[in-house]
Amino acid sequence: MKELRTCSGLSAPQTARVAFETNRTSDFEIFVMNADGSNPVNVTKSPGLDYEPEWSPDGGRLAFVSRRAGRADIYVMNADGSGLTRLTSNVGDNESPAWSPDGKRIAFESDRGGNVEIYLINADGSGQTNLSKHPEMDFHPVWSPDGTRIALGSYREKGLGKGADVFVMNADGSGVANLSNSSSSYDARPDWSPDGSRIAFVSNRSGGLDIYVMNANGSGQTRLTTDPDLDSYPEWSPDGKRIAFRSDRCGNIEVYTMNADGTGQANLTLNPATDCHPTWSGAVGSGSASPALRAAGAVPERSTPGRVRPVSLAAQLEAEASCLGR
């Protein structure tokens, strides 16, 4: 499929809202905008780094990661930035928050035990539990729309530095299965479609880092983006008709949207700053993989200028797909 390299914005107004992280105020903050890219509003306004926003299923709250207290911890706030609550305060970095469909729990990744694992926490911060318990790195969890399963990226079969795959497990951590089963170095960042039938993910199997979709059982893997620059962070719209993603195809990391078949790609943010990690209101979201990134060799934090150049190929691809390097 030949796609159009589109750097212009959308012309038609749309109804949902999109939260994203951006450094347009010098450090990373959480902004919320209309789904056509209009009316961006800073909802965190903190001197610390705030990133990885995720809407609650009812659209009333945002979970996000902040370094305002030193290390990376998960916070929740109302959609307008009020009612801020810190959920984690453990040693290590706690990132990639993902709400359960009923809004009662949040899956996340943490390196608190010396290895990046998938944890579960109640929405009030209680009941933290390690779900994955595997010696290889598990990262970037996302819930199935029915709340019974969690998709994730993992190095558990290929090994760190050799490549990741998209896996799925039951919500209690059992029944882990490899879905993508690719010979590529890197398959990760899964996101379930709202009806649960498909999963969008990122892969470098065609040379660059592009967005793919597959059926929920791993079949029918299809490439959606073919731009020579880096496309990542896919997230389905609540109606399942579009996918938001980040791309640096026009010389700057921006938030884009496309139809679910890969057509109609357009730039939403159109800003010279870094705009990244889009998440739709009303969608079951997923986080990024910063502890996994650092453990794989990308040590510099988000405040470090310049591109991150990790040791391994897979880590390099992940770093260049993230917002760390700009």
C-alpha positions in Angstrom: 0.0 0.0 0.0 1.4 3.4 -1.0 0.7 6.1 1.5 0.8 9.8 1.2 3.3 11.7 3.3 1.0 14.2 4.9 2.3 17.0 7.1 -0.8 19.1 7.1 -3.6 19.0 9.6 -7.2 17.8 9.5 -9.9 20.1 8.2 -13.0 18.6 9.6 -13.9 19.1 13.3 -14.2 15.9 15.4 -15.8 15.2 18.8 -13.5 13.1 21.0 -10.5 14.5 22.9 -6.8 13.5 22.7 -4.3 13.8 25.5 -0.6 13.8 24.7 2.8 14.7 26.1 4.7 17.6 24.8 7.7 19.8 25.6 6.3 23.0 24.2 6.6 24.6 27.6 10.3 23.6 27.8 9.8 20.4 30.0 7.3 17.6 29.3 3.7 18.3 30.2 0.3 16.7 29.6 -1.9 18.6 27.1 -5.5 17.8 26.1 -6.8 18.9 22.6 -9.8 18.3 20.5 -9.5 15.3 18.1 -9.0 17.6 15.1 -5.9 19.1 16.9 -7.6 22.3 18.0 -7.6 24.0 21.4 -4.5 22.3 23.1 -4.6 22.9 26.9 -1.8 22.2 29.5 -3.4 20.3 32.3 -0.4 19.5 34.5 1.6 22.8 34.7 4.4 21.2 36.8 8.1 22.0 36.8 8.8 18.2 36.8 8.5 15.9 33.8 4.9 14.7 33.1 4.3 12.1 30.4 2.5 9.0 29.3 -1.1 10.1 29.8 -3.9 7.6 29.8 -7.7 8.4 30.0 -9.9 6.5 32.4 -12.6 4.6 30.6 -15.3 7.2 31.6 -13.1 10.0 30.3 -13.2 11.8 33.7 -9.6 11.2 34.8 -6.1 10.8 33.4 -3.4 8.5 34.7 0.1 9.7 33.9 3.8 9.4 34.9 5.6 12.2 36.6 9.1 12.8 37.9 8.1 15.8 40.0 9.1 13.8 43.2 12.4 12.5 41.8 11.8 9.1 40.2 9.1 8.1 37.8 5.7 7.4 39.6 2.2 7.0 38.5 -0.4 9.7 39.3 -4.0 10.3 38.6 -5.9 13.5 38.2 -9.2 14.8 36.9 -9.3 15.6 33.2 -8.9 19.4 33.9 -5.8 18.8 36.1 -7.4 19.0 39.5 -7.6 16.3 42.2 -4.0 15.2 41.8 -3.2 11.9 43.5 0.1 10.0 43.6 -0.4 6.2 43.4 3.2 4.7 43.5 6.1 5.6 45.7 8.3 2.6 45.4 12.1 2.4 44.7 12.5 2.2 41.0 10.6 3.6 38.0 6.9 3.0 37.6 5.5 3.8 34.2 3.2 2.8 31.3 -0.1 3.1 33.2 -3.1 1.3 31.5 -6.6 1.5 33.0 -8.7 -1.6 33.2 -12.0 -1.3 31.3 -14.0 -1.0 34.5 -11.7 1.8 35.8 -11.0 -0.1 39.0 -7.4 -1.1 38.3 -4.3 0.1 36.5 -1.7 -2.2 34.9 1.8 -0.7 34.7 5.5 -1.6 34.3 8.1 -1.3 37.1 11.7 -2.1 37.6 11.5 -1.9 41.4 12.7 -5.5 41.7 15.7 -5.0 39.4 13.9 -6.3 36.3 11.1 -4.6 34.3 7.8 -6.5 35.1 4.1 -5.9 34.7 2.3 -4.9 37.9 -1.3 -4.3 38.8 -2.6 -1.7 41.2 -6.1 -0.6 42.4 -7.1 2.8 41.2 -6.6 4.2 44.7 -3.0 2.9 44.9 -3.6 -0.1 47.0 -3.1 -3.8 46.3 0.1 -3.7 44.1 0.8 -7.1 42.6 3.5 -8.4 40.2 1.7 -10.2 37.4 4.5 -11.3 35.0 7.2 -12.6 37.3 9.6 -13.5 34.6 13.4 -13.1 34.4 13.2 -11.5 31.0 11.8 -8.0 30.5 8.0 -7.6 30.2 6.7 -4.1 29.3 4.0 -1.9 27.9 0.7 -3.5 29.2 -2.7 -2.9 27.6 -6.0 -4.4 28.6 -8.4 -6.2 26.3 -11.8 -4.4 26.1 -13.5 -7.1 28.1 -10.9 -6.9 30.9 -10.0 -10.6 30.8 -6.6 -10.3 29.1 -3.5 -8.0 29.0 -1.3 -7.7 25.9 2.3 -6.7 26.4 5.7 -6.5 24.8 8.3 -9.0 26.1 11.8 -10.3 25.5 11.1 -13.6 27.2 11.6 -15.8 24.0 14.3 -14.0 22.0 16.1 -12.4 24.9 17.2 -8.9 25.7 19.1 -7.3 22.9 17.8 -9.9 20.4 14.2 -8.9 20.0 10.8 -8.5 21.5 7.4 -10.0 20.6 3.8 -9.1 21.4 2.4 -11.5 24.0 -1.0 -11.8 25.7 -1.8 -13.2 29.2 -4.8 -13.5 31.4 -5.5 -10.6 33.7 -4.1 -12.7 36.6 -0.8 -13.2 34.8 -1.5 -16.8 33.7 -1.7 -18.2 30.2 1.1 -16.3 28.5 1.2 -16.7 24.8 3.2 -15.2 21.9 1.0 -13.5 19.4 3.3 -11.8 16.9 5.8 -14.7 16.5 7.9 -12.7 14.1 11.6 -13.2 13.1 12.0 -9.4 13.3 14.1 -7.8 16.1 11.2 -5.9 17.6 7.4 -6.3 17.9 5.9 -4.2 20.7 3.5 -1.4 21.8 0.3 -3.4 21.4 -3.1 -1.6 21.5 -6.5 -3.5 21.4 -9.2 -2.3 19.0 -12.4 -1.3 21.0 -14.3 -4.4 19.8 -11.4 -6.7 20.9 -11.0 -8.2 17.5 -7.7 -6.6 16.4 -4.4 -5.4 17.9 -2.3 -2.6 16.6 1.4 -2.8 17.3 4.9 -1.6 16.1 7.4 -3.7 14.2 10.7 -3.3 12.4 10.3 -6.4 10.3 10.3 -4.3 7.1 13.4 -2.4 8.0 12.0 0.7 9.5 9.7 1.1 12.5 6.1 0.9 11.3 2.6 0.3 12.6 0.9 -3.0 11.9 -2.4 -4.6 12.9 -3.3 -8.2 13.5 -6.2 -10.2 14.6 -6.4 -10.8 18.3 -5.2 -14.4 17.9 -2.1 -13.2 16.0 -3.2 -14.0 12.5 -3.7 -11.5 9.6 -0.7 -9.3 10.3 -0.9 -6.3 8.1 1.4 -3.3 7.7 -0.3 0.1 7.9 2.5 2.7 7.6 5.3 2.6 5.1 7.0 6.0 5.7 10.8 5.8 5.9 10.8 7.7 9.2 9.7 6.3 12.5 6.0 5.6 13.3 5.0 4.3 16.8 2.6 4.7 19.8 -0.5 3.4 17.9 -3.8 3.9 19.7 -7.3 3.2 18.5 -10.1 5.7 18.5 -13.1 4.8 20.7 -15.2 4.0 17.5 -12.4 1.8 16.1 -12.3 3.8 12.8 -9.0 5.6 13.3 -5.6 5.1 14.9 -3.6 7.9 16.4 0.2 7.6 16.4 3.5 9.5 16.6 5.8 10.1 13.7 8.8 12.2 12.9 8.2 12.0 9.1 8.2 15.8 8.7 11.4 16.4 10.7 9.7 16.7 14.1 7.9 14.3 16.4 4.2 15.0 16.0 0.8 13.3 16.7 -0.9 11.9 13.6 -4.1 10.1 12.9 -5.1 7.6 10.2 -8.0 5.5 9.2 -7.9 1.9 10.6 -6.8 0.6 7.1 -3.8 3.0 7.0 -5.3 5.6 4.7 -6.0 9.3 5.4 -2.9 10.0 7.4 -2.8 13.6 8.8 -0.8 15.6 11.3 -2.9 16.7 14.3 -0.4 18.8 16.3 1.5 20.9 13.8 3.9 22.3 16.4 7.7 22.7 16.3 7.9 21.2 19.8 7.9 17.4 20.5 4.3 16.1 20.6 4.0 12.4 21.5 2.1 9.5 23.1 -1.5 10.3 22.0 -4.4 8.7 23.9 -8.1 9.1 23.0 -10.8 9.8 25.6 -13.1 6.8 25.8 -10.5 4.3 24.7 -8.7 1.6 26.7 -5.2 2.9 26.6 -1.6 1.8 27.0 1.6 3.3 28.1 5.2 3.5 26.8 8.2 1.5 28.0 10.7 3.8 29.6 12.2 1.3 32.3 12.4 -1.3 29.5 14.1 1.2 27.3 16.7 2.1 29.9 17.3 -1.5 30.9 17.9 -2.3 27.2 20.7 0.2 27.1 19.2 3.6 26.7 20.3 5.2 29.9 19.6 9.0 29.4 16.4 10.4 30.8 13.8 12.6 29.0 15.7 15.7 30.0 18.7 14.6 28.0 19.0 16.5 24.7 19.9 14.8 21.4 19.0 11.3 20.1 19.5 8.4 22.4 21.8 5.7 20.9 21.4 2.5 22.9 23.6 -0.5 22.7 21.3 -3.1 21.0 19.4 -2.8 17.7 16.1 -3.4 19.4 16.8 -0.8 22.1 17.9 1.7 19.5 14.7 1.2 17.5 12.6 1.7 20.7 14.6 4.8 21.7 14.2 6.4 18.3 10.5 5.6 18.3 10.1 7.3 21.7 10.1 10.9 22.6 13.3 10.7 24.6 15.6 11.7 21.8 14.1 15.1 20.9 
